[in-house]
Amino acid sequence: MQKVIFVLSAFLFVFSFYSCEDDVTGLDSLAQEIFEADQTEVSTADLPTNITEFTDNNYFETYIDRAAQAEGLGFQLTMGNEELAFFDDNGRYLDELPNGAAGPCNKRPRRGGPGGGMCGDTLALADVPQAILDYVATNYPDNEIKRAKLKGDQYVIGLTGHILLIFDAEGNFMEERNPIHHGGPCGGTPVAYEDLPATITDYVTANFGDLAFHKAKQKNDGRYVVMLLDGEEKVILIFDEDGNFLEQKP
């Protein structure tokens, strides 16, 4: 238990500087302007650094799937869990639309405006229920808690090995997830490594042969998402439906 507490404390010391709650500007109208405006898709590698730092800390349970820019207004990110996150032109977090609020698979957001701060609140160690700490220590003795947050009425706990645990408001265990698959009608279908197209496995072997394969899925639009591990760092690669490499996520 001391090992769990020590690691959680160290990570949360850094993590607290990137809290959604601290970064909400209240400019919901600007977020709505962004998702109603004409947008141009941009590479996630070209996003401002403060955006990728923010998502890495506050959306640790997922990844940036797509990014688009509304000129003169800001950015709209579609996360891997189908949530939409909005940032102004300077990369400051504005708001979020939750999974499902934008219609089927978030093809286009509905009108009505987002509600602020929904990416969750970073948890101090004292605010993590003891039931959760006990569950982790008992059921994941070889893993350590890296990050934790309260999102709505659920606790999201990130462990080493890129394991995500979801608990209800009382600290009861609900399910285990991984960062690239969240279930639901738009979550995509898990794919075993041996079932990936040969073009993908050949690319991974040639370019990332020293990394460990973790998970893969095929999204509803046909794209493949492959997650590799470089120690405790995740590497997410995107391929088209024919297995051609498209992008490496930051």
Phi, psi and omega per residue, in radians:
M1 nan -0.653 3.124
Q2 -1.089 -0.618 3.124
K3 -1.104 -0.759 3.118
V4 -1.081 -0.810 -3.083
I5 -1.136 -0.728 -3.111
F6 -1.094 -0.817 -3.104
V7 -1.163 -0.740 3.132
L8 -1.074 -0.736 -3.113
S9 -1.098 -0.743 -3.106
A10 -1.119 -0.768 -3.120
F11 -1.227 -0.687 -3.089
L12 -1.243 -0.402 3.077
F13 -1.071 -0.773 3.095
V14 -1.313 -0.754 -3.031
F15 -1.053 -0.571 -3.042
S16 -1.119 -0.394 -3.141
F17 -1.273 -0.171 -3.077
Y18 -2.037 0.427 -3.056
S19 -1.101 2.377 3.064
C20 -0.991 -0.750 -3.044
E21 -1.064 -0.687 -3.133
D22 -1.251 -0.411 -2.965
D23 -1.765 -0.081 -3.128
V24 -1.202 2.241 -3.097
T25 -1.664 -0.298 -3.076
G26 1.466 0.077 -3.114
L27 -1.512 1.009 3.132
D28 -1.017 -0.603 -3.115
S29 -1.116 -0.625 3.099
L30 -1.182 -0.717 3.075
A31 -1.041 -0.718 3.125
Q32 -1.163 -0.664 3.073
E33 -1.054 -0.676 -3.114
I34 -1.113 -0.838 -3.073
F35 -1.377 -0.189 3.046
E36 -1.641 -0.199 -3.078
A37 -1.476 2.873 2.953
D38 -1.156 2.393 -3.060
Q39 -2.223 2.656 3.064
T40 -2.066 2.231 -3.139
E41 -1.173 2.408 3.119
V42 -2.226 2.710 3.081
S43 -1.231 2.434 3.102
T44 -1.091 -0.463 3.115
A45 -1.170 -0.348 -3.118
D46 -1.675 0.043 3.120
L47 -1.218 2.630 3.043
P48 -0.959 2.503 -3.073
T49 -1.016 -0.631 -3.105
N50 -1.189 -0.409 3.059
I51 -1.238 -0.834 -3.111
T52 -1.191 -0.571 3.057
E53 -1.145 -0.736 -3.140
F54 -1.114 -0.824 -3.111
T55 -1.178 -0.617 3.121
D56 -1.075 -0.622 -3.115
N57 -1.525 -0.736 -3.004
N58 -1.673 -0.295 3.065
Y59 -2.113 0.749 -3.078
F60 -1.117 -0.285 -3.133
E61 -1.451 -0.015 -3.100
T62 -2.584 -2.697 -3.131
Y63 -2.678 2.919 3.084
I64 -1.426 2.015 -3.134
D65 -1.507 -0.826 3.124
R66 -2.454 2.677 3.080
A67 -2.343 2.465 3.118
A68 -2.447 2.646 -3.125
Q69 -2.137 2.304 2.976
A70 -1.719 1.968 -2.987
E71 -0.986 2.276 3.115
G72 1.374 -0.026 -3.094
L73 -2.084 -1.011 -3.095
G74 2.803 -2.738 -2.998
F75 -2.142 2.545 2.991
Q76 -2.092 2.165 3.109
L77 -1.896 2.323 2.963
T78 -1.740 2.017 -3.105
M79 -1.436 2.878 -3.127
G80 -1.119 -0.358 3.101
N81 -1.650 0.255 3.066
E82 1.309 0.147 3.010
E83 -1.396 2.694 3.091
L84 -1.956 2.298 3.104
A85 -2.097 2.478 -3.053
F86 -2.117 2.436 -3.131
F87 -2.391 2.592 3.088
D88 -1.392 -3.127 -3.072
D89 -1.101 -0.390 3.115
N90 -1.560 0.036 3.105
G91 1.489 0.284 3.137
R92 -1.549 2.318 -3.122
Y93 -1.079 2.379 3.123
L94 -1.956 -0.957 -2.955
D95 -2.982 -3.133 -3.086
E96 -2.593 2.582 2.886
L97 -1.919 2.254 -3.089
P98 -1.283 2.903 3.075
N99 -0.940 2.178 3.072
G100 1.643 -0.313 -3.103
A101 -1.265 -0.342 -3.091
A102 -1.705 0.192 -3.110
G103 1.693 -3.137 -3.070
P104 -0.981 2.027 3.086
C105 1.033 0.380 3.097
N106 0.955 0.743 3.089
K107 -1.070 -0.690 3.080
R108 -2.734 2.269 -3.067
P109 -1.118 2.532 3.030
R110 -1.269 2.794 3.062
R111 -1.328 2.792 3.053
G112 2.255 -0.324 3.021
G113 1.551 2.499 -3.139
P114 -1.387 2.937 3.086
G115 -1.987 2.307 -2.884
G116 -1.242 2.640 2.941
G117 1.283 0.383 -3.017
M118 -1.459 0.008 3.110
C119 -1.293 -0.103 3.029
G120 1.865 2.934 -3.123
D121 -2.013 2.220 3.072
T122 -1.017 2.420 -3.110
L123 -1.779 2.280 2.901
A124 -1.270 2.732 -3.101
L125 -0.971 -0.685 -3.109
A126 -1.145 -0.310 -3.097
D127 -1.688 -0.065 3.070
V128 -1.442 2.087 -3.107
P129 -0.977 2.459 3.131
Q130 -1.041 -0.548 3.118
A131 -1.046 -0.608 3.122
I132 -1.252 -0.795 3.104
L133 -1.025 -0.736 3.131
D134 -1.141 -0.710 -3.132
Y135 -1.100 -0.774 3.139
V136 -1.104 -0.814 -3.121
A137 -1.069 -0.604 -3.103
T138 -1.419 -0.741 -2.979
N139 -1.747 -0.296 3.120
Y140 -2.327 1.025 -3.046
P141 -1.113 -0.374 -3.130
D142 -1.645 0.024 -3.134
N143 -2.042 2.732 -3.117
E144 -2.146 2.587 3.082
I145 -1.307 2.182 3.103
K146 -1.762 -0.744 -3.049
R147 -2.529 2.709 3.128
A148 -2.656 2.550 3.058
K149 -2.697 2.814 3.032
L150 -1.908 2.104 -3.124
K151 -2.143 1.929 -3.039
G152 1.112 -2.160 3.135
D153 -1.896 0.447 3.130
Q154 -2.245 2.517 3.012
Y155 -1.640 2.301 3.080
V156 -1.952 2.103 -3.062
I157 -2.084 2.154 3.096
G158 -1.764 2.200 3.131
L159 -1.863 2.819 2.952
T160 -1.022 2.668 -3.051
G161 1.471 0.125 3.118
H162 0.987 0.828 3.013
I163 -1.796 2.334 3.102
L164 -1.980 2.292 3.114
L165 -2.053 2.395 3.134
I166 -2.000 2.274 3.126
F167 -2.182 2.652 3.095
D168 -1.402 -3.105 -3.037
A169 -1.097 -0.401 3.125
E170 -1.618 0.029 3.140
G171 1.510 0.263 3.081
N172 -1.458 2.352 -3.128
F173 -1.122 2.356 3.124
M174 -1.941 -0.938 -3.107
E175 -2.874 2.834 3.004
E176 -1.830 2.419 3.115
R177 -2.251 3.065 2.944
N178 -2.257 2.805 -2.968
P179 -1.136 -0.255 -3.113
I180 -1.925 -0.004 -3.140
H181 -2.447 2.171 -3.086
H182 -2.149 0.158 3.121
G183 1.268 -2.958 3.142
G184 1.454 2.978 -3.046
P185 -1.165 -0.343 -3.098
C186 -1.966 0.152 -3.056
G187 -1.379 -0.236 -3.086
G188 1.543 3.126 -3.068
T189 -2.068 2.198 3.086
P190 -1.025 2.514 -3.139
V191 -2.285 2.231 3.068
A192 -1.234 2.688 -3.090
Y193 -0.987 -0.746 -3.101
E194 -1.216 -0.248 3.129
D195 -1.704 -0.025 3.074
L196 -1.252 2.630 3.061
P197 -0.980 2.557 -3.114
A198 -1.053 -0.548 3.119
T199 -1.072 -0.588 3.132
I200 -1.292 -0.880 -3.118
T201 -1.110 -0.612 3.081
D202 -1.125 -0.711 -3.141
Y203 -1.146 -0.770 -3.140
V204 -1.083 -0.777 -3.134
T205 -1.088 -0.743 -3.073
A206 -1.259 -0.585 -2.989
N207 -1.945 -0.378 -3.105
F208 -2.387 0.626 -3.032
G209 -1.098 -0.350 -3.127
D210 -1.597 0.004 3.124
L211 -1.734 2.769 -3.111
A212 -1.649 2.335 3.039
F213 -1.219 2.407 3.140
H214 -2.031 -1.099 -3.106
K215 -2.588 2.798 3.018
A216 -2.611 2.685 3.048
K217 -2.622 2.833 2.988
Q218 -1.996 2.146 -3.131
K219 -1.338 2.906 -3.099
N220 -1.097 -0.413 3.115
D221 -1.500 0.085 3.082
G222 1.717 -0.335 -3.109
R223 -1.194 2.562 3.064
Y224 -1.762 2.415 3.052
V225 -2.041 2.132 -3.111
V226 -2.090 2.228 3.138
M227 -1.952 2.160 3.090
L228 -1.969 2.818 3.125
L229 -2.106 2.262 3.009
D230 -1.998 1.470 -2.971
G231 1.172 -2.126 3.106
E232 -1.715 0.124 3.065
E233 -1.664 2.352 3.114
K234 -1.669 2.517 3.060
V235 -2.138 2.095 -3.093
I236 -1.977 2.166 -3.115
L237 -1.998 2.456 3.133
I238 -2.017 2.324 3.120
F239 -2.223 2.658 3.074
D240 -1.373 3.126 -3.036
E241 -1.143 -0.295 3.088
D242 -1.652 0.019 3.104
G243 1.572 0.196 3.109
N244 -1.431 2.349 -3.118
F245 -1.137 2.347 3.120
L246 -1.951 -0.854 -2.969
E247 -2.877 2.570 2.924
Q248 -1.822 2.255 -3.117
K249 -1.374 2.508 3.137
P250 -1.237 nan nan
